[in-house]
Amino acid sequence: MLSTPVFSGSVSSTSAPNLTLPTRLRPHDLLRITDQGASDVLEGRFDHLLPAGGIWPTGERWSTRLHADDDVDVWLISWVPDRSTELHDHAGSLGALTVLSGSLVEYRWAGDGLKRRRLDAGDQASFPLGWVHDVMRAPASITGQERSLRSDPITGQERSLRSDPMTPHPTLSVHAYSPPLTAMSYYEVTDRSALRRTRTELTDEPEGPSK
């Protein structure tokens, strides 16, 4: 389990109930939860949930649930090259992530087009209601690889995630959704630089299927 303070009494006094949001948690709460989850993974508290033998899948994105309750669902995701999530939202859930190792690229709908940003080990991002994005693994720079392999981006202490020496080191991130994810809608950008919804799916899988 993640540390108790993260999930019990972790909402600050400024996070008073707000009728406009579907959850008592706020983006900064989710960022703190993913930060704690990342630290717990790096400290080995979830080693029993990692792939057998420490061999990370290389063909498809892999995920495991770290925590679930009525307020929040927390996942660890391993990303692979050439697989994106497709443009999607998180329906009625707020979201956040912390990158543990490697790098991700996010393409976010900005109202008139897509904006790109890179998230490296230690970086965080939160996703309010209505956030539409596509996420994928980014090619790791030498500096990024060294940082992710040699030190914990949360504490700065050295620790290596278990990985088979014959396979690429994993790109890992911890994600939190509140309320727990139940549906996602998918979108495409039209020739007129507008966003069009293509479908909605019921799901509790983090970030949807790989494309």
C-alpha positions in Angstrom: 0.0 0.0 0.0 1.1 3.6 -0.5 1.9 5.5 2.6 -1.2 6.2 4.7 -0.8 10.0 4.9 -1.3 10.2 1.1 -4.8 8.7 1.2 -5.9 9.5 4.7 -6.3 13.1 5.7 -4.2 14.2 2.8 -6.6 16.8 1.4 -5.5 20.3 2.5 -7.7 22.8 4.2 -7.9 24.8 0.9 -9.5 21.7 -0.7 -12.9 22.4 0.6 -15.8 20.6 -1.2 -16.6 22.3 -4.5 -19.8 21.5 -6.2 -18.3 22.1 -9.7 -15.9 19.1 -9.4 -16.8 15.4 -9.1 -14.2 14.7 -6.4 -13.0 16.1 -3.1 -9.4 15.7 -4.3 -7.7 18.5 -6.3 -4.9 18.5 -8.9 -2.3 19.2 -6.2 -3.6 16.3 -4.2 -3.2 14.0 -7.2 0.3 15.3 -7.9 1.3 14.5 -4.3 -0.3 11.0 -4.6 1.6 10.2 -7.8 4.8 11.6 -6.2 4.4 9.3 -3.3 3.6 6.4 -5.6 6.7 7.0 -7.6 8.8 7.1 -4.4 7.2 3.8 -3.2 8.0 2.1 -6.5 11.6 3.3 -6.5 12.0 2.1 -3.0 10.9 -1.4 -3.9 7.5 -1.5 -2.1 5.8 -2.7 -5.2 8.4 -5.1 -6.5 5.9 -8.0 -6.1 3.7 -6.3 -8.8 6.4 -5.9 -11.4 6.8 -8.2 -14.4 8.2 -11.7 -13.5 11.9 -11.8 -13.6 12.1 -8.0 -14.0 11.7 -8.4 -17.8 9.6 -5.5 -19.0 7.3 -6.0 -22.0 8.7 -4.5 -25.2 5.7 -4.9 -27.6 2.8 -3.4 -25.7 2.3 -0.9 -22.9 2.0 -2.6 -19.5 0.3 -1.4 -16.4 -0.6 -2.5 -12.8 -2.9 -1.0 -10.2 -1.0 0.2 -7.1 -4.0 1.4 -5.1 -7.8 1.8 -5.4 -10.5 3.3 -3.2 -13.6 5.3 -3.6 -11.7 8.5 -4.2 -8.7 7.6 -6.3 -7.2 4.9 -8.6 -3.4 4.7 -8.9 -1.5 2.9 -11.6 2.1 2.2 -12.7 2.5 2.2 -16.5 5.5 1.0 -18.5 5.6 2.6 -22.0 7.1 1.1 -25.2 8.3 2.7 -28.4 5.9 3.4 -31.3 2.7 3.1 -29.2 0.5 6.1 -28.4 -2.7 6.4 -26.4 -4.6 8.2 -29.2 -6.2 11.6 -28.4 -8.5 11.1 -25.4 -10.0 12.6 -22.3 -10.7 11.1 -18.9 -14.5 11.8 -18.9 -15.5 12.9 -15.4 -12.1 12.2 -13.7 -9.3 14.5 -12.9 -5.8 13.0 -13.5 -2.1 13.4 -12.7 1.2 11.7 -13.4 4.8 11.5 -12.2 7.5 10.2 -14.5 9.8 7.7 -12.8 12.3 6.9 -15.6 12.8 7.6 -19.2 10.7 10.3 -20.9 7.2 10.8 -22.3 5.8 13.1 -25.0 2.4 14.6 -24.6 0.4 16.2 -27.4 -2.4 18.3 -25.8 -5.3 19.9 -27.6 -5.0 23.7 -27.1 -8.2 24.9 -28.7 -6.8 25.5 -32.2 -4.2 22.7 -32.5 -1.9 20.4 -30.6 0.8 21.5 -28.3 3.8 19.3 -27.5 5.7 18.9 -24.3 8.3 16.5 -23.1 8.2 15.0 -19.6 11.4 13.6 -18.2 12.2 11.5 -15.1 11.0 13.5 -12.1 8.5 15.7 -14.1 4.8 15.9 -13.2 1.6 16.9 -14.9 -2.0 17.2 -13.9 -5.1 16.9 -16.1 -8.3 18.9 -15.3 -11.7 18.0 -16.6 -11.9 18.4 -20.4 -8.2 17.8 -21.0 -7.6 16.0 -24.3 -4.2 14.6 -25.0 -2.1 11.8 -26.6 0.8 10.4 -24.7 3.7 8.2 -25.9 7.2 7.2 -24.9 9.9 9.6 -26.0 13.4 8.7 -27.2 15.6 9.0 -24.1 18.5 11.3 -24.2 21.8 10.2 -22.8 21.4 12.6 -19.9 17.9 11.3 -19.2 19.0 7.7 -19.3 21.8 8.3 -16.9 19.5 10.2 -14.5 16.8 7.6 -14.6 19.2 4.7 -14.1 21.4 6.2 -11.5 19.2 8.2 -9.2 15.7 8.4 -7.7 14.2 11.5 -9.3 12.2 12.1 -6.1 14.9 11.7 -3.4 18.1 11.9 -5.4 19.3 8.6 -3.9 20.8 6.0 -6.2 18.6 3.1 -7.1 18.1 1.0 -10.2 14.8 -0.4 -11.3 15.1 -4.1 -12.1 15.4 -4.8 -15.8 16.7 -7.5 -17.9 20.1 -6.4 -19.3 19.2 -7.6 -22.8 16.0 -5.4 -23.0 15.7 -1.6 -22.9 15.3 0.0 -19.6 11.6 0.8 -18.9 10.0 4.2 -19.3 7.7 4.3 -16.2 5.1 6.7 -14.8 2.6 6.6 -12.0 -0.9 7.9 -12.8 -3.8 8.8 -10.4 -7.4 9.4 -11.4 -10.1 10.8 -9.2 -12.9 9.8 -9.1 -11.6 6.4 -10.4 -11.6 6.2 -14.2 -14.8 4.8 -15.7 -14.9 6.1 -19.3 -12.8 7.9 -21.9 -13.8 9.7 -25.1 -11.5 9.6 -28.2 -11.0 12.4 -30.7 -9.5 13.4 -34.0 -8.3 16.7 -35.4 -10.3 17.7 -38.5 -9.0 19.4 -41.7 -10.3 22.7 -40.2 -8.2 22.4 -37.1 -11.2 21.5 -34.9 -11.6 18.6 -32.5 -14.1 15.9 -33.3 -15.2 13.1 -30.9 -15.1 9.7 -32.6 -16.3 7.4 -29.8 -16.7 7.0 -26.0 -15.7 3.8 -24.2 -16.4 2.5 -20.7 -13.1 1.5 -19.2 -11.0 1.5 -16.0 -7.7 1.0 -17.9 -5.3 3.8 -17.5 -4.8 6.0 -20.6 -6.7 3.5 -22.8 -5.4 0.9 -25.3 -2.2 1.4 -27.3 -2.4 2.4 -30.9 
